[in-house]
Amino acid sequence: MFPLPEQRRIVAKVDEPMALCNDLEARLTEAHDAQVAFAASTVYHLDAAGYENESSIPSEVDSLA
C-alpha cells in the first residue's frame, strides 16, 4: 500500500478530471433541457398559429429546421 501522502496526491489527481466530467455532465443536461424547451415552444407557437401540417408552414419557418 502507498504511504498516506502519496494516496492523497493520487486522489487529488483523480478528483481533477472527475470535476471536469461532472461539469461537462451538468452542461450537457442544461443544453438538453434548453433543446427540449425550444422544441416545446416551437410546437406550441406553430400550433397556436394554426399550422396543421408541414405543407402549411411558411418556407421561412420550414428553412429553420
N, C-alpha and C positions, 0 to 999 in steps of 0.2 A: 504494500500500500504506500502511496505517496505521502510525504510529510504534509501536515496541515497547511502551511503557507502555499505549497505547490497546488494542493487541492483547491484552495481559494482562488488562486490565479487561473486555474483551468475553468472553474465555474464562472469567473468573471469573463473569460474569453468566450464561453458558450453563451452567456447571457447577452452579449452584444448582438450576435446575429439573430437570436431569438426575439430581441426587442424590435429589430428591423422587420422580422416576419410578422410580429403582432401588429406593427404599424401598417404594413402592407395589407394585411387582412382587414383591418379597420377601414382603410382607404377603399379597398375593393368592395366592401359591404356598403359604404357610403355611395360609391359610384353606381352600384347595382340598385340601391334604393332610389337614387335620382333617376335612373333609367326607367324604373317601374312607375314612378310618379309622372314622368314625362309622357310615357305611353298611355297611362290612365287619363291624363289631362287631354292628350290629343284625341283619344277616343271620345271623351266627354264632349269636347268642343265640336268635333265633327258630327256627333250625334245631335247636339244642340242646334247646329247649323242646318240640320236636315239632310245630311248626306247619307243616303240609304245603301248605296253600293259604290264600288270603285269607279264605275263609269260616270257617276255624278260628281266626283271630286274634281275641282278645277285643276288644270295642269300645273299651276304654280305650287299647289299644295302637294300634288302627287310627286312632283320632282324632288321634294324634300326627303322622300323615303329612301 
